[in-house]
Amino acid sequence: MNNNSEQKADFSALIERAKHGDNKAFSEIIKHYYGLVMHYLIGHNVKYNDAEDVAQEAFINLFRKIDKVNNVTTFSAWLLRIAHNLLIDKIRKENKIDVSGNEYELEGLVNDKTPEMEIFSNNEVNDMFTGLKSRERVILELRIFQDMPFAEIAELNGMSEGNVRLVFHRIITKLRAKYSQEPEK
């Protein structure tokens, strides 16, 4: 069994334990996914405090709906869809949510970073996100740093998979151009 299969099996077992009322298993799920949810929300330019509120509510909903989790491979997209819907509800109810989020607020979040993310310092990551639209930041974050499949990103953002691939390609082209320029002497 390869490492990815082992991780999925371990996560499946964690979900099953949480379904049977194991609070420690649920806490581990929160620890693992809290950073992802916060990155997603802040990537949509939501202020940190509002993002925390929405993330907390998303995990409360997850706790209530944990029995509905059937597919661990689409779990993160499902959780982010919950957060997305809660954000929309919050905006509709309050009609005053602060969406002037600060991308530097991402630095303090706990998150299981992928090997790709580990090679960048926080400043390099922030520099990479500078100049990208919020939708582009979210797509880049989910695809590169969270290793989410294009189909899940498309579903989460209400886009076609082809459109997500096109936007991603444009982001990569933009970043290549940005970083391939000769440094000034």
Secondary structure as GFF3:
##gff-version 3
##sequence-region A 1 185
A	DSSP	alpha_helix	3	19	.	.	.	ID=ss1
A	DSSP	alpha_helix	23	43	.	.	.	ID=ss2
A	DSSP	alpha_helix	48	65	.	.	.	ID=ss3
A	DSSP	three_ten_helix	66	68	.	.	.	ID=ss4
A	DSSP	three_ten_helix	72	74	.	.	.	ID=ss5
A	DSSP	alpha_helix	75	94	.	.	.	ID=ss6
A	DSSP	three_ten_helix	103	106	.	.	.	ID=ss7
A	DSSP	alpha_helix	115	118	.	.	.	ID=ss8
A	DSSP	alpha_helix	122	129	.	.	.	ID=ss9
A	DSSP	alpha_helix	134	140	.	.	.	ID=ss10
A	DSSP	pi_helix	141	145	.	.	.	ID=ss11
A	DSSP	alpha_helix	150	157	.	.	.	ID=ss12
A	DSSP	alpha_helix	161	180	.	.	.	ID=ss13
###
